[in-house]
Amino acid sequence: MGIPTKDLISLSPLSREDIEELFNLADEMKKIIERPVKKVPTLRGKVIANLFFEPSTRTRTSFELAGKYLGADVINFSSSGSSISKGETLLDTVKNILAMGPDLIVMRHSSSGAPHFVAERVEVPVVNAGDGINEHPTQGLLDLYTIRNYKGGLDGLKITIMGDISHSRVARSDIIGLSKFDTEITLFGPRTVMFYDPSPYRVKIARTLEEAVKDADVVMMLRIQRERQSALLIPSIREYSKFYGLSHWKLSLLKEDAIIMHPGPVNQGVELTPEVVYGNRSVIFNQVTNGVAIRMAILYTLLSGEGS
Amino acid sequence: MTRIAVVNGVIIDVEKDRLLRANIFIEEGVIRRISDEHPDSSWHVIDAEGAYVAPGIFDMHVHLRDPGYEYKEDIESGLRAAVAGGVTRVAAMPNTKPVNGDPSVTEYMINKAESLKLAELYPVAAITKGQRGETLTEMGLLAEAGAVGFSDDGLPVENAEVMRRALEYASLFGKPIIAHEEDRNLSAGGVINEGRISTLMGLPGIPSTAEEVMIARDVLLAGYTESHLHICHVSTKGSVEIIRWAKKRGFPVTAEVAIHHLTLTEEDLYRAGYNTNFKMNPPLRTKEDVEALYEGLADGTIDAIVTDHAPHARSEKEVEFDKAPFGIIGLQTLLPLSIRLWRDNILTLPEIFRKLSTNPAKILGLDGGVIAEGQPAYITVFSLEKYIFEESMILSKSKNSPFIGWELEGKKKFIIVRDRVL
């Protein structure tokens, strides 16, 4: 239990009970992180390969620490200047890394479905650390875990996700994960970066920022990529930030106890102003800490045979 | 003198919309007689007992990759696959290297195909030089060399003025402009149909309008110039409606549909995961689109069924979904998948072969699309044998088929290509 499949590529196959079990495990992991000596021998002798075909600091570091706290050895492979640019295919690269004997692959890739492609072709567990615009399941879990820790649970909550929805793998994993609980999900963002067809998900689409945030218990802000301007999706960063960003003065639109989240890295002054990022409703840095704990729980589950 | 008699089979008569049991007598590649007589020993007899005898399948949309991409397919492997699939003639698209935009390339293709004595190949030449959408190819010289139509294929003519002039100019030689309809600004970056499944799979979508806006533009130009436009692989409900409207107005428009768009939907792609053998352009659409295509076939809006046979090497397809090229092979699955349309009561057998054989010949201005006295002999003899389609059966150099492992019904027994039995 905890993770019903060999891999963790999507949140779809996980049940609510699976997710709750991972949360309980993450609670235990947090205790390890809080110790003065942050290392247990649980995964000693295991090798985790971090394959990052797309730049990442926070997620890669988070996985690396998670592995190391549990006693595993972690190797890092990143694609810039590597064999990928020499024309080696993804499959080749993965087979070569596998030939060196890692027990688990953590993988980030700019192509949606790339970890699915790899997982079908290798025996070892594959953890998706973000694939294209598709999913980022460990981020989804840490977001849910953070909400659960602040709100005492997920059922009955209203969660609003704001920003560049259609290009966000975080939004997809959050929606899939949150939908397994009794939650009400609202999406808000420019129509040009909204799902063309949101019908697969149980979500409401808000028309104004006020409508989006006024009843929310949680406001999840997403990063807007500056490239979206040239792709005709937004006219300017200035305009985006005025209509779709959360600045200090807009916080009065939120409920008193609403928390503000962001998967990072934040475009300061675009989707969030610094006053909000560092303000008392922001739980952004707790998300980062929880990320390590959740990833420890995931690695432990997949590598200790506690999974399927 | 070659004398071939096809006996004991059930002839699919597309003209009279009926099935009849009769024998066909072919001399020097021409159908001389259709009767109950029995051949004497001077005839090479083909026994079609228990089989159907249909007008030879003419797949008017294939990519044989030769010259230039022979690692994917060449004229020989492609035509062998055609023969195995019961296809007697193919029209080959010009996106070769070099592009078939020069009579020397057209002649090369024809000569190579003729020397092989397999299925026949009819080259489609480019509309614009280098498929760049700027200036017209030498359509007269290309037609003389044997080009049966003009297409810029996957690089559709973006400039409406160029399209207008192409339609006008090609019509002087009695050749259709064959258009892959796609607004490449609207489809840019997309890899599957935009909609429910692109949301679920997190893949960039290709909107149905990318196809429809170009069809709307081009049927208007065809009507305005009174020049024959043939529309490639129609895949959406909206496209069917626009073409139906254009035909009602009397515009000289014909249209084809690819067999995979009649067989699969985006739901199949979703179930298959990120399997690149479900990635093609136009993409697999919705059930509603497929139903509209069925209606379009039944009411004559859509004239032809084709494969859009697009071989790609395993090394090209076995990659991340967005990095894989579009397209699948189809020559060996066209016949059995068309039989499914009959089993599912979408079309009758004569209707199916009108779309597979008769109309493609007519659209390209060629004889031999029907089994009738005086016609050149192009005949597909097939049985209703059921079998599992295995990768090892594929004669194409490339194996990129989503139908591997499917149980299929309908197997080629013989084809007749004028004076040869294959």
Chai-1 contact restraints between the chains, C-beta under 6 A:
chainA,res_idxA,chainB,res_idxB,connection_type,confidence,min_distance_angstrom,max_distance_angstrom,comment,restraint_id
A,T89,B,V319,contact,1.0,0.0,6.0,A-B,restraint_1
A,L90,B,E320,contact,1.0,0.0,6.0,A-B,restraint_2
A,S111,B,E320,contact,1.0,0.0,6.0,A-B,restraint_3
A,S111,B,D322,contact,1.0,0.0,6.0,A-B,restraint_4
A,S112,B,G202,contact,1.0,0.0,6.0,A-B,restraint_5
A,S112,B,L203,contact,1.0,0.0,6.0,A-B,restraint_6
A,G113,B,Y274,contact,1.0,0.0,6.0,A-B,restraint_7
A,G113,B,F321,contact,1.0,0.0,6.0,A-B,restraint_8
A,A114,B,E320,contact,1.0,0.0,6.0,A-B,restraint_9
A,H116,B,G273,contact,1.0,0.0,6.0,A-B,restraint_10
A,H116,B,Y274,contact,1.0,0.0,6.0,A-B,restraint_11
A,F117,B,Y274,contact,1.0,0.0,6.0,A-B,restraint_12
A,I133,B,G202,contact,1.0,0.0,6.0,A-B,restraint_13
A,N134,B,G202,contact,1.0,0.0,6.0,A-B,restraint_14
A,R172,B,G202,contact,1.0,0.0,6.0,A-B,restraint_15
A,F195,B,T199,contact,1.0,0.0,6.0,A-B,restraint_16
A,Y196,B,E194,contact,1.0,0.0,6.0,A-B,restraint_17
A,D197,B,G195,contact,1.0,0.0,6.0,A-B,restraint_18
A,D197,B,R196,contact,1.0,0.0,6.0,A-B,restraint_19
A,D197,B,T199,contact,1.0,0.0,6.0,A-B,restraint_20
A,S199,B,R196,contact,1.0,0.0,6.0,A-B,restraint_21
A,P200,B,R196,contact,1.0,0.0,6.0,A-B,restraint_22
A,P200,B,T199,contact,1.0,0.0,6.0,A-B,restraint_23
A,P200,B,L200,contact,1.0,0.0,6.0,A-B,restraint_24
